[in-house]
Amino acid sequence: MNNAPIGVFDSGMGGLSVWREIRKRLPHESLIYFGDGLHCPYGEKPAAEVVGYIDEAIRTLIAHDCKLIVLACNTATMTAVKYLRATYPLPFVGMEPAVKPAAATTETGTIGVLATRASLGSDWFGELSGRYAAGVRVVTAVGEGFVEAVEADEEHTPATRRLVERAVAPLLAAGADRIVLGCTHYPFLADVIEEVIANPSVQLIDPAPAIARRVEWLLSQDGRLAEPTHVPELLFLSAAGAEYAEKLRRRATAL
Ligand code: DGL
């Protein structure tokens, strides 16, 4: 048993969609959420720049004695997880767009993937589609403005709905019946996306519950889950300062 905290990292607030699933599944674990906030969105920045921001955040989480770190950010995983695993001795759980379950369950033979420009442009994404979606058509779209809308708490404005309509239209036109939410900010727009799709046979796929199961499995393998009597501490940190960290805490508490 090990009561040290689990670190959860994202460029901003999106990783709270993963934090929520970890809280549900592992209610006795202490969690330290680090939302950069200062350099978000990562998806529009060059990889070399973003790796520096991620590295700094990860050092902070390690200084807080995290026993495992979840990169609750597809963009960060695709750009930095290999470097982080080679550099630091603790386990990292990364995220990638859930192409595999989408391709395995599609009935139309076409899946849609919504993700950031950086994720969709990465070599990793190309390999992922090649490996898991052979024989399935993969149609992609950048969620233009989605991250900014979530960061600004503007999920339910008419302008955001128009952004969602624009991004989803080509996926639906192509006949996709599975739409992968390939960025952790996007689950906060899931209700708007579902409203726009207006078709119950088109399913959204969010990998966050699978990530929480993976964290549980990894910690249980080495006997490093928190004690069942442990009262968890929940801490929120940010490169953008105390006010942003407080926004993270308030948002997380409301989930
Ligand atoms: N939430 C992030 C992801 O999963 C990145 C958003 C961004 O900073 O562009 O990709």
Boltz pocket constraint, residues with backbone or C-beta under 6 A from the ligand:
constraints:
  - pocket:
      binder: B
      contacts: [[A, 10], [A, 11], [A, 12], [A, 14], [A, 15], [A, 39], [A, 40], [A, 41], [A, 42], [A, 43], [A, 44], [A, 72], [A, 73], [A, 74], [A, 75], [A, 76], [A, 116], [A, 119], [A, 147], [A, 182], [A, 183], [A, 184], [A, 185]]
      max_distance: 6.0
